[in-house]
Amino acid sequence: MLSFDFVTVEELVPTLGLRVDVMALGPKGEVWIIECKSSRVDFTSDRKWQGYLEWCDRYFWAVDEAFPSDLLPDDTGLIIADAYDAEIIRMGPETKLAPARRKVMTQKFARHAALRHHAARDPDLALVWG
């Protein structure tokens, strides 16, 4: 995502009951959510992904080359990745967040990143924070 000038955090909770794999924040405040799927079963067992759409400007799936990408909805973004790199194959449609929701997500992103940074510096904090 850095090649698109986006920074990321993993396992962010936008709201109770949801946890996204990757949230990316762009240079103009854009919010992208990326869900990583490793197999057909991983995708078909995911019942929550549509709940993520209201928390981002664009939504993407990230899969490897062997993943049956025809399973993925056409109206979502697609990223093909390997251990070394990734490429956006299909840009997800843009649905701009409302300003109040964008502010909430930006603050959640900042707090999540800061807590992760603190936990990396202070392992005892990681035990408390989880």
C-alpha positions, 0 to 999 in steps of 0.5 A: 500500500505504501506504493500508493502512499497509503499507510496501514494497520492490521486487525482494526475494529471499526465497530463492535463485532467486526474486525478488518484484516487491514485498514489503509489510510491515504494521503487525502484521508481516504479509508480503504479496507482490505480483507485477506482470503487464503482459500475458497472455504475462508471466503465462503465462511466469511459472513461479516464482510458486507458489514465492512462496506459502510466503514470505508471509501473502497473495499478490496479482497487480497488473495494469491494467484491460486485463489479462485477470484471468480468467487469474489463479487465484481463490485469490490476491489481485487488485489493479487499478492505474493510474499514479495509484492501485490498489485491492484487488479480491480479498483473497488468502487468509491463510496465516500464516507460521511465526514463524521464517519471519516473522522471516527475512522481516522481517530480509530486508525490513529489510536490503533497505530499508537497503541501498537507502537506503544506495545512494541516498545513496552511488552508489558503494555501488550499484556494489558492491551491484548 
